[in-house]
Amino acid sequence: MSLQEPSYQSVEIGKEYAKHELMNGWFCDHLCSDMNTYETNKELNNVIKTMDVCMFHSVMPRHSDKKSARNNLQHLINTVRKCKVSITFEMLRRNENWKITLERIVEEEVSKISLGSARGFMTFVYRPLCNIIIARTIRELWALPVITGALKRYAKIWIERNYSIYGKGYIKLCQQYASHASFKSS
């Protein structure tokens, strides 16, 4: 009888195995499918609203200030949880390069942490890592494009209102130009 532990407890898993498990997990599987049902979109919102922020000690980056990294992760998850819009998989797939972005997020998150054994990974690391991937995917595939588009529209409207002929900015600019021109001529 051997006193050694089984390999699934004592051998560290590889990064490729972890990426494969994450890409075949519930979220990535449904995101990569062609269509989603109302039930899967509803389940996504339920997952978002019930994300656990207490389990992050197992997925802290190796070489960083653990307190600030934990606060950043909690802030990210809480921001996504408080979102007033019902997020759907279709909303996440609107971005042209969504699959490349998803793979990049998974790659970055897996490379940040120590994975441990297969049993430890599935017990302590997998769920918090999935939550981080869901939150980052929502932020990068939905929130950033929506906010960027809104800011571009707002900036265009602001420029048109302020610098069109007889707008506030136009009149102020004309007055400054006139005062500089009168100052130089005297």
C-alpha positions as CSV (number, residue, x, y, z in Angstrom):
1,M,0.0,0.0,0.0
2,S,1.4,3.4,-1.1
3,L,1.2,6.5,1.1
4,Q,1.4,8.7,-1.9
5,E,-1.5,11.0,-2.8
6,P,-3.3,10.4,-6.0
7,S,-2.1,12.4,-9.1
8,Y,-5.2,14.5,-9.3
9,Q,-4.2,15.9,-5.8
10,S,-0.5,16.2,-6.2
11,V,0.3,17.1,-9.8
12,E,-0.1,20.7,-10.9
13,I,-2.3,21.1,-14.0
14,G,-1.1,22.9,-17.1
15,K,-2.3,26.2,-18.4
16,E,-3.7,24.6,-21.5
17,Y,-5.9,22.3,-19.5
18,A,-7.2,25.2,-17.5
19,K,-8.0,27.2,-20.6
20,H,-9.7,24.2,-22.1
21,E,-11.9,23.7,-19.0
22,L,-12.8,27.4,-18.9
23,M,-13.6,27.6,-22.7
24,N,-15.8,24.5,-22.4
25,G,-17.5,25.8,-19.2
26,W,-21.1,27.0,-19.2
27,F,-20.5,30.7,-19.9
28,C,-18.0,30.3,-22.8
29,D,-20.0,27.4,-24.3
30,H,-23.2,29.4,-24.5
31,L,-21.4,32.5,-25.7
32,C,-19.8,30.5,-28.5
33,S,-23.1,28.9,-29.6
34,D,-25.0,30.3,-32.5
35,M,-28.2,31.0,-30.7
36,N,-29.4,31.2,-27.1
37,T,-32.8,30.6,-25.6
38,Y,-34.7,33.0,-23.3
39,E,-33.9,30.6,-20.5
40,T,-30.1,30.7,-21.0
41,N,-30.2,34.5,-21.2
42,K,-32.3,34.5,-18.0
43,E,-29.8,32.1,-16.3
44,L,-26.9,34.4,-17.4
45,N,-28.6,37.3,-15.6
46,N,-29.2,35.1,-12.5
47,V,-25.5,34.1,-12.6
48,I,-24.5,37.8,-12.8
49,K,-26.7,38.8,-9.9
50,T,-25.5,36.0,-7.6
51,M,-21.8,36.1,-8.3
52,D,-19.9,35.4,-5.1
53,V,-17.2,38.0,-4.3
54,C,-16.0,36.2,-1.2
55,M,-14.0,33.4,-3.0
56,F,-11.3,35.7,-4.5
57,H,-8.5,34.7,-2.2
58,S,-7.9,31.6,-4.4
59,V,-7.5,33.6,-7.6
60,M,-5.3,36.4,-6.5
61,P,-2.5,37.3,-8.9
62,R,0.9,35.9,-7.9
63,H,3.0,39.1,-8.1
64,S,0.8,42.0,-7.1
65,D,-0.5,43.9,-4.1
66,K,-3.1,41.4,-2.9
67,K,-5.3,44.0,-1.2
68,S,-5.6,46.3,-4.3
69,A,-6.0,43.3,-6.6
70,R,-8.9,42.0,-4.4
71,N,-10.5,45.4,-4.3
72,N,-10.3,45.7,-8.1
73,L,-11.9,42.3,-8.5
74,Q,-14.6,43.1,-6.0
75,H,-15.3,46.4,-7.7
76,L,-15.5,44.8,-11.1
77,I,-17.9,42.1,-10.0
78,N,-20.0,44.6,-8.0
79,T,-20.2,46.9,-11.0
80,V,-21.4,44.1,-13.2
81,R,-23.9,42.9,-10.6
82,K,-25.5,46.4,-10.2
83,C,-26.0,46.7,-14.0
84,K,-29.7,47.8,-14.7
85,V,-29.8,46.2,-18.1
86,S,-30.5,42.5,-18.6
87,I,-27.4,41.2,-20.4
88,T,-27.9,38.6,-23.1
89,F,-25.4,36.5,-24.9
90,E,-26.4,38.2,-28.2
91,M,-25.5,41.6,-26.7
92,L,-22.0,40.2,-26.0
93,R,-21.7,38.8,-29.5
94,R,-22.4,42.2,-31.2
95,N,-18.8,43.1,-31.0
96,E,-17.0,42.1,-34.2
97,N,-14.0,40.4,-32.5
98,W,-15.8,38.9,-29.5
99,K,-14.3,35.5,-29.8
100,I,-10.7,36.8,-30.0
101,T,-11.5,39.1,-26.9
102,L,-12.9,36.1,-25.0
103,E,-9.9,34.0,-25.7
104,R,-7.6,36.8,-24.7
105,I,-9.4,37.3,-21.4
106,V,-9.2,33.6,-20.6
107,E,-5.5,33.6,-21.5
108,E,-4.8,36.6,-19.3
109,E,-6.7,35.4,-16.3
110,V,-5.2,31.9,-16.4
111,S,-1.6,33.3,-16.7
112,K,-2.1,35.5,-13.7
113,I,-2.6,32.8,-11.1
114,S,-1.2,29.5,-9.9
115,L,-3.6,26.7,-10.8
116,G,-2.7,24.0,-8.3
117,S,-3.7,20.4,-8.7
118,A,-6.7,19.3,-10.8
119,R,-8.8,18.7,-7.7
120,G,-7.7,22.1,-6.2
121,F,-8.4,23.9,-9.4
122,M,-11.9,22.5,-9.8
123,T,-12.7,23.1,-6.1
124,F,-11.1,26.4,-5.3
125,V,-10.1,28.2,-8.5
126,Y,-12.6,27.4,-11.3
127,R,-15.7,29.2,-10.0
128,P,-14.1,32.5,-9.0
129,L,-12.1,32.4,-12.3
130,C,-15.4,31.9,-14.2
131,N,-16.9,34.9,-12.4
132,I,-13.9,37.1,-13.3
133,I,-14.1,36.0,-16.9
134,I,-17.9,36.7,-17.0
135,A,-17.4,40.2,-15.5
136,R,-14.5,41.1,-17.7
137,T,-16.3,39.8,-20.8
138,I,-19.3,41.9,-20.0
139,R,-17.1,45.0,-19.3
140,E,-15.0,44.6,-22.5
141,L,-17.6,43.3,-25.0
142,W,-20.7,45.3,-23.9
143,A,-20.0,48.1,-21.4
144,L,-17.0,49.7,-23.1
145,P,-18.5,49.8,-26.6
146,V,-21.8,51.2,-25.2
147,I,-20.1,53.9,-23.2
148,T,-17.7,54.8,-26.0
149,G,-20.5,55.1,-28.5
150,A,-22.6,57.3,-26.1
151,L,-19.6,59.6,-25.4
152,K,-18.9,59.9,-29.2
153,R,-22.5,60.9,-29.8
154,Y,-22.5,63.3,-26.9
155,A,-19.2,64.9,-28.0
156,K,-20.5,65.4,-31.5
157,I,-23.6,67.1,-30.2
158,W,-21.6,69.3,-27.8
159,I,-19.3,70.4,-30.6
160,E,-22.2,71.2,-32.9
161,R,-24.0,73.2,-30.2
162,N,-21.1,75.1,-28.9
163,Y,-19.1,75.7,-32.1
164,S,-21.8,76.1,-34.7
165,I,-22.4,79.6,-36.0
166,Y,-23.8,81.7,-33.2
167,G,-23.2,79.0,-30.6
168,K,-21.7,79.9,-27.2
169,G,-18.3,78.7,-28.1
170,Y,-18.3,80.4,-31.5
171,I,-19.3,83.7,-30.0
172,K,-16.6,83.4,-27.3
173,L,-14.0,82.5,-29.8
174,C,-14.9,85.5,-32.0
175,Q,-14.7,87.8,-29.1
176,Q,-11.3,86.5,-28.1
177,Y,-10.1,86.8,-31.7
178,A,-11.4,90.3,-31.9
179,S,-9.7,91.3,-28.6
180,H,-6.3,89.8,-29.8
181,A,-6.6,91.5,-33.1
182,S,-7.3,94.9,-31.5
183,F,-4.5,94.3,-29.0
184,K,-1.9,93.6,-31.8
185,S,-3.1,96.6,-33.9
186,S,-2.6,99.1,-31.1
